[in-house]
């Protein structure tokens, strides 16, 4: 067994925005506690979430306005009501019917309303100020910059900082000092929102830990171009004298996408980061470990070599591979933070150098059961379970995949036949065949998306990579989770020693 998973483990992938509730999207309040109770009742010890940062355009958690801040939409208004920071009439209204999808626009309107009300009431309660100020002092290395950025963003109609007047587009100068004095209350409001988020999140994390549940967080390799990080720390990114990116991140054309993927995130100036001893990355990981128990690092291969696309290109066709920091970064992280409880997303174009980097630090990689039955020679497929080593985490699929039922229904006849033969299945209960296969594998950990536990199809998938619409919206309702599913998962989990 690895030190990360001292015993065979399993858990569920569900982002908090997918939780039920009266708000426009899920929060980390009562329904999150109920979800933890479900995990405990079904014998699970892991809860995986997506990135928790405040989202920008498209509401993608992988394109956040900060690498450090929390998403205000996850703050529970009911919890603020219980604390006396809201009146009952200030709570979001109960919807006429349980929402089947997140409505982020409604959630933003609701949050803006009740968080402003809570802030005004908070200012009148002198007894609570000490804890708030202590939080501000402890988190000042990112919080001050973020709060100022959010106040400026509001001041300029939520436009990107690239479109602000030049005197505000840099985090220094006399105009910014004047803005800070004149907008001190607005800046404090954004500090207060983060105070609420971190307090509520730590409460749910402690609740989970007390019930034997560890939380797996998610850390994207890149940050958004329009973020507090690029505005305030632009020297660590490859930007020109006009603060425009020289190159942006993505992945090259492949079997799935003839044009590749053009993400648009600015790439790092790794030489500059090396000169600082990777200080920003050390701060980022240290902060992440305050929020979660284990961190999944997205696009791990980009640390060995990353695909850089000239800024202004319409597709990813004309990019090129550049060497990343490799072992130097993770050695610096280990030196500063000690043992790193990290899982690496090592999917995509994986070279021997990427594998060597992963194995040098003993990081568990990821295996996807949906990839195990692609047409081709099974002996050469790293995702087929008989090829697993213990030091990995197996999923039926991730947030970027179709649901397992959707995958099976749309798979080629050859792939379906291969899956059925491998599992000795007639296909009548295919999703649970996959769940059983993952639980029974030698992998140290197994994760199943909530949609698969509920046996849902393509219409309920979380994300369509390459599409700008219809993503991140899925929500579930408790009446879709029968007690028989809970007991079945608990039984199989115990049967396979997890």
Steps between C-alpha positions, in 0.01 A plus 500: 500500500609855430539757775223699330256210527605290801194282436294418192264793450205610291280804464275715288561791263249781551561873478314703768316702233322174410347463847125556542358810667291815462792709375578535127783250545613266776675631812711358782219522756257239628484304172878460502479347847226269380725394213781420744251291700417310180871435437542364850187283475618350171847418635687768305807682629565750218307799364647652185404851394596725209694828550331722760600843368271787389405438139502742210371468147316174439501416872776245448671408828815454290504868402484678833549865590757395761722203576447564873149637558181300554181516295241729667219295342589212732418702813187369669239772566317271746811483713526879501135515609572263789786727608277807497671661201186473285131545561262233378359726229854549365545130421466394135140395428416132484467393134161366393660168408842350585755639252646238267779732383705777651395852408819695554354833394227467762756378754715808437204735548393322817852489645565865426181590687535289812878543533467880489230480766712270713797737470300803617369304797846367576641853520259569786620200703822607665546165672570324170764740373801339667464165318446681170808718543707199601391325180594807296843514660565128450395506133637843411760366255222431247184648652591869479586476132192293421260730688639804322476323163135404563414855609663637186325244285165608642594866457569440130184305427655152541726556199833322475793686658650516149223748416542721807662846475878467499541655845294217654625214288808460720480420874701806605512875453333806651162452330470155650589633844228762465253234387590291803421788736175597327377145459623362833154371594450327165843336527414389854176349368696268272725403791186426702358276228820295505485486879153347475602253231809374684314474829215299348734284294719415799189403693390254231853365466521443875157335491620266224829421673320421826306233309804347338460681168798666334441769237686492168533847350594596146774738394513615135848549362409842354314808619261713296630799306243715677590415858644662807813292446587631153401854600713497813783259417551549128877461527459122540308469171615529140349843429627774269550870581126560442414219742371284216600133511774398262372143501202320649437147619319215332552155353589401142270340242426135573259217422220678688547854369662579166568860605624421848379700800571872536457579868621860487668503844832685521796265541755542777842658481663194652846657491378788713320263738817295536690816596252555785532143624146436371368714785158561339444128443604422856246753626237355269548139614529594867170685467337205322600262779325729749176439309513130411671180609625389158561709187438374148728694263339548162707463179807364677677435170528879457763511774731278295421669167212734418334584171525874428293669230581847364252755631238592243483159332147376437587133555769300678652371176804730500621445853823334607626306797721680752684349794338550838667523841492125556652363820633841609150623585396193697832484682445861608145417611619198698776701658256765620192290577626149576311198370260602224153338515453532124320307226603588146273510197734332253266461204567615144834487317706317761868449424761293686627828651156571653484150647852538638407831666187350655687194628794703631268656758272199543185686396197281425376543143148463364334211317164529321290190449323658204837508322569134577291365214598723211555304180853370476730253663403451866858406582609852410221688677621649829140549618396133496485387865731199474784744425447720809753545775379577851626857497219649292146632528240342272184678384208380295530844335575858598313830469627527140363160397154390405316308773576130490150420374537766232842366403370144467197602297716695254802268489577303186372140483860380529563701818173390657578137422847533651359654820233230536746219441753644744241532777306183408190721480180493300481881513175515696668677795800647322562799729524280809720261305743791460469599865570142610799483264651815649439394860649157435815633330840510669501882485549664838194718444183496291278802424155491341318814377162549666328478162623143461372400842159625386525318166457819294558550128666757278248775577638514855872521427690787663716638220539488123867586432533745212145631547427838660136432588309257716786414734525470880121514544409155628328469839350202673206446734488265795191322370718366216721319752307200636611328818567189293780687318658605829493147639622349172800733490575429867483124440732503198741738673531262794519195272805639321677618814458873459 
